Amino acid sequence: MRSTFLVVLASFAFFAPPAPSQENGADAAAAIEAGLGWLARHQDPAGKWDSDGFSTSCKGEACSGPGADWCDPGQTGLALLAFLGAGHVPGKGTHAEAVSRAIGYLRGIQDAEGCFGPRENQYMYNHAIATLAICEAYGETKQKDLMVPAQKGIEFLLAAQNPGKAWRYQIKPGDNDTSVTAWALLALVSARTVGIEVPAGAFEGAREWLDAATDEATGRTGYIVKGDTGARLREEIGIFAPSETCTAISIWARSFLSLDREGPLAGRQVELLLASLPCHDPTGGPGGTSTIDSYYWYHGSFAALRTGGETWKTWDAALVTAIVPHQSDKGDALGSWDPIGAWKGVGGRVTATALNLLSLEIHSRAEKAHAHEREK
């Protein structure tokens, strides 16, 4: 079966990226295998990845880095996406059982209206990511019993969208943000890819929001207002270097929204991306701030892949250097990444590991995605 993950990856790219170097590709593949192994060993028996309780699965010294307990549905979705992206599905692959348990957990926490998980805190992150994961699982397996939860998840996502605009933390709150909108858009694109109907108005609203949030002069796309550099926890603003997360989101999102991908604005956005390449430096960034941000690196990887050419080549090299050498190689933490960057207090070790794996899967499978496209 042709991978839905590969199809979605390929649809991001405008120019085919050069193949990764043999050395980088091998390093990324080994890191992915080790990271998935850590996730599998630390999955809760119920099928979720417990943000603040995963260390109960440790056999020796407990892993550090708990996150916030309300994040379990979303980070379970991220972990599931990492397994699916590496080719593990129910009944196939070394981690088939872990995938089946994760799918079962997400299905079990979906309410009658289609929402995945409790409606508390910033729950639209959880719902959008879980919906994306279930849509991808349906696309990979074509299991009929996944069609309904995928459809209901999309329906709830559509019901939560601000009319004519985008998404925020709850249902139709009136304000919008680019970060939540990114996950909603990914879920809608995945749904459309696997045959679930998505109304054009949902994409038009996302387009309107990106236009409203983007500063034409600088190219920077804002988090909640035009051109801001938010998309970080309030207490972390100033601790970390300014983030281009939302600009990266804007770059890849424009691929789906029929927006100009070659004009002056696109060029300015790519310049901002290249000026903030992945770099693993806890204290040596601008003004002595940390540069570690797996969340940005994930969206930046999509953006670089979408752009292709030298942009992809430059980003790709920086990404592997920033991620692979810093993977834990000892004890129960073997295969995971320490949550020492932005968002460490929310997702913790599980989210940091899942996001890094997803970024590396973009690296290791980009050429395969284009090869599949060329075969069509």
N, C-alpha and C positions, 0 to 999 in steps of 0.2 A: 504494500500500500504506500502510495506517495505521501510523504510527511506533510501534514498541515503546517507544522513549524517551518519547514523549508519554504513552503509556498509563501507564507507571510513574510519571512525574511527576504525572499527574493523581491517581493513587491515593494519593499522599502527602497531598494537600490535604484538609482537613476543611471549611474555609470557602473559597470561591473568592476568590483575592486580587484586589485592584483591578488594572486594567491598568497597566503601567508608563507613566511619562510618555513623551511622544513623543521628547523630547530624550534621556532616559536610554536608551530603547530603541534609538535610532539610534546613540548612543555605544557601547552594548554590542555591537550588530551589527558595527560597524566594527572594534572591538577583537577580536571573535571571528574575523573574516575575516583580520586581520593575524596573529593568534596561530596560526591553522591554517597560514598561509603559512610562518611561521617553522618550525613543526614539520615540514612537508613538506620544506623545504629542508635540514633537519638530520637526516633519517632515514637510518640506516645502509643501505647497499645490501642487507644481509641481511634488512631489514624491521623491525629493532628500532630503538629509540631508545637509543643508547649513553650511559649515565649519565656516564661519565668520558671518553668519546671523541667526543662529538657535534661538538666544535669542529673536527674534521678536515674537516667539510663546509663550513666557513666559506671564503668567497672572498677576504675581506680580513683585517682584524684579527680574530683568533680571539675568539669569545665566551667570557666568563668563566663560572664557576659550575659546575664539575664536581660530580657526586655520587658515591655509592659504587657500584662495579661490580656488586655482587650485586643491585642494584635493577632491572636491565634488564627482566626479564619483567614486573614490576609496573608500571613506568612506561610500558612499551610498551602495556600494557592501558589505562592512563589516557589516553594519547595517542589510542589507537584509539577509546575511548569519546567523546572530544571530537570526533573526526571524525564518528562515527556520530550523535552528538547534533545536529550541524549538518546532517545529511542526506546525508553522503557515504558511499556504499556501493560495493562492486565494480560497475563498469559504469555508475555514475551519480554525477555531481558532479565538480567540479574536481579533487578529491583522491582520485578512485576508485582510482588506482594505488597511492597510499600506503596506503590501507586494505587493498587486496589483499595488499600485501607484509607488512603488519603481521599480518594473519590467518595468512598462510603461515608467518611466523616463530613465532608462538605455537603453531601446530599442530606445527611441527617440533621444539619443545622439550618436548612432552608425553611423559611416559614411559608404560610399559606399564600402570601402575596409575592413570594419569590425572593425575598431578601435572605442573603446568606449571613447568618450570625445575628447576635443581639444588636438592637438599634441603640447603641450607646457610644459615647466618645465620637471619634471621627470615623463612623462606621461605613461611610461610603467607600473609603479605601478598601476595607475588608470585602465589601460586597463586589466592587468592580473587579478586584483581583481574583476573587473566587469565581466570579462569572467568567472571566477570561480563561481561567484554568479549566473549568467544566466545558466551555466551548471547545477548547483545544483538545481535551480528552475525548469529547464526542467526535471531533474531526479525525483524531488518530485511530479511534476504534470503531466508529459507526455503530456503537452499541445503542439500540433503540431506547433503552431505559435511561439514557443520558440526554436524549432530545428534549424531554419535558423540562427537567431542571435547568437546562441551558436556555430554553425559550423563556421560562418564567424569570430567570435571572436577568435576561435582556429586557423583559417587560418592566421589571422593577426599576432597572436602570433608566429606561425611557421615562417612567413616571416620576423619577427623581430629578430629571433635568429641568433647570430653570427655563421657562418658555422663551424660545428664541436665543438662548445663550448656552451656558455650560453647566458644570457641576460644582458642588462644594461638599461639605461634610454630611449634610442630611438631605431630606427630600425638599426640593424647591425652596431653598433658604433665602433666595433673592440675590445673594452675592455668589461670586464664582471664583474658582482658582484653577490655575493651569496644571497643577500637579495631580489633583483628583481627576480633572478632565482627561489627562493623558491615559489613565487606566480605564476610564469609561470608553474612550475612543478606541483603545486597543481591543477591549471586549467587543465593541460593536463591529470593528473590522474583522475580528476572528469569527464572529457570528455570521457575518455576511459571507465569509470565505467558506464556511461549512454548510451554507444553505439556509440559514435562519434569516427571515425577512427583517430588514431594518429600514424604517422610513427615512427618506432623504432629509427631512427636516432636522433629524438628530445631528447629522453631519453639518448641515447649514448653521445650526446653533454653535457648534464647536468652531466653525470657520469665523463666525461673527466675533466670538470671544477672542480668538487668537489675533484677529485684526485690532480689536480694541485694546489688547494687552501689549501690543508690540510697538516700540518706539521706532519709527521709521528712520530717524536720524542716526541712531546708534545700532539698530538691528536687534537690540535686546528685547526679549519677551519677558514680561513681568509675571509675578506669581499671583497677586490679587489686584494690582493696579499697573498701568502702563509703565513698562521699563524698570520695575523694581528688581532688586536682587534678593528676594526672599526665598521661599521654599526651604526654610530651615526652622527648627524649633526656636522660639523667641529667645530662650536663654543661651542659644548657641550662636546667635547673630553677633558678630564681632570676635567670636572665638575661632571661627573658621573663615577662610578666605571667601570673598563674594562668590556666589554660586551662579553658574550659567545653566543650571538644570532646565529652567523653563525655556531658554533659548534653544537648547538641544531638543526639547520636546517639540518646539515650534518647527524646527528643521524637518524632523521626520514626519510630523503630522501634516505638513503642507503637501507631502507626497500623496496623501489620501484625500485631501480636500480640494484638489484642483486649484491650488494656489501657485503662483509663480515660483519656480525652483531654480531659475537661472538669472534673474534680474539683480539689480544693485542691492536690494534688501537681503536676498539670499546670500550674496557675497559677504555682506557685513556680518551676517549671522555665523557663517562658517569661520570668518576671521576671529570672532569671539570664542568659538569652539576651540580653535587651534591655539588661542592664547591661554587656554586653561586645560591643557592636556592632563591625563591621569598622572598623578605623582604621589608616591607613598612617602610623605614627609610629615611626621606628627607635629613638628614645631618650626620648620624652616621655610614656610610659605611667606607670602607678603605680610610684613609687619610681625613676623614670628608666629603666624597662625598655621593651623593644620591644613593640609591639602587633601586629606583622605575623605572621600565621599563616594561610597559604592553606589548610592542612589543616582548621583549625577553620572557616574561612569556608565551605568546601565543605559540611561537615556542617551548619553553622548555616543555610545557605541552604535545604537540605532541610527543616530544622526550621521555619524561618520560613514556607516555602511550605505545609507541613502545617498550620500554625496559622492562616494566612490573616489577613484583616482588617487592622487597624492594625499588628499585629506584622509582617506581610509588608511593608506599605508602608514602615515605619520601617527595617527591615532592608535592603530593596531599595535605598533611597536611599543608605544608608551603604555598601553593598557596591559600588555603581557608583563612588562617590566614592573608595573605598579602592583600587580596582583599576585602573580605566580610565586616570586621569591618569598612572599610574606605569608604563605599558607603554613599553618602549623604542621610540624612533622613529629610531634611527640605526644605520647600518652593518649588519653581519651580524646584530646582535642585534635588528633591527627586528621588532616584533611579539611579542617574548618579554618575560618579567619577570625582573628580577634576583632570585636566590635569597638575599634578605637577611633573611628571617624565620626562624621556627622550622622545623626540618627541613632547613635549607640544606645541611648537610653530608651528608645522605642522598640525597635525590632530585636536588638541584641545580637548574639552570635548566630542565631538561626537565620535572621534576615540578611546579615552581612554575608554569610556563606551562600545563601540562595542567590542573592543579587550578583555576587562575584561569579558564580557558576553560570548564570544567565548571560553575563557579559562575555565570558570566555566561550560559551557556546556560539555566540554570534561570530566570534573570531574563528573558531575551528570549523564552522559549517558554512561560512559565507561563500566560499568557492563552490561547495556542493550545491548551494541554493541556486547559483547562477548556472551551474552545469545542468540542473534539472530544468531551468527555464529555457536553456538553449536546446534541450531535447524535445520541447513541445512542438 
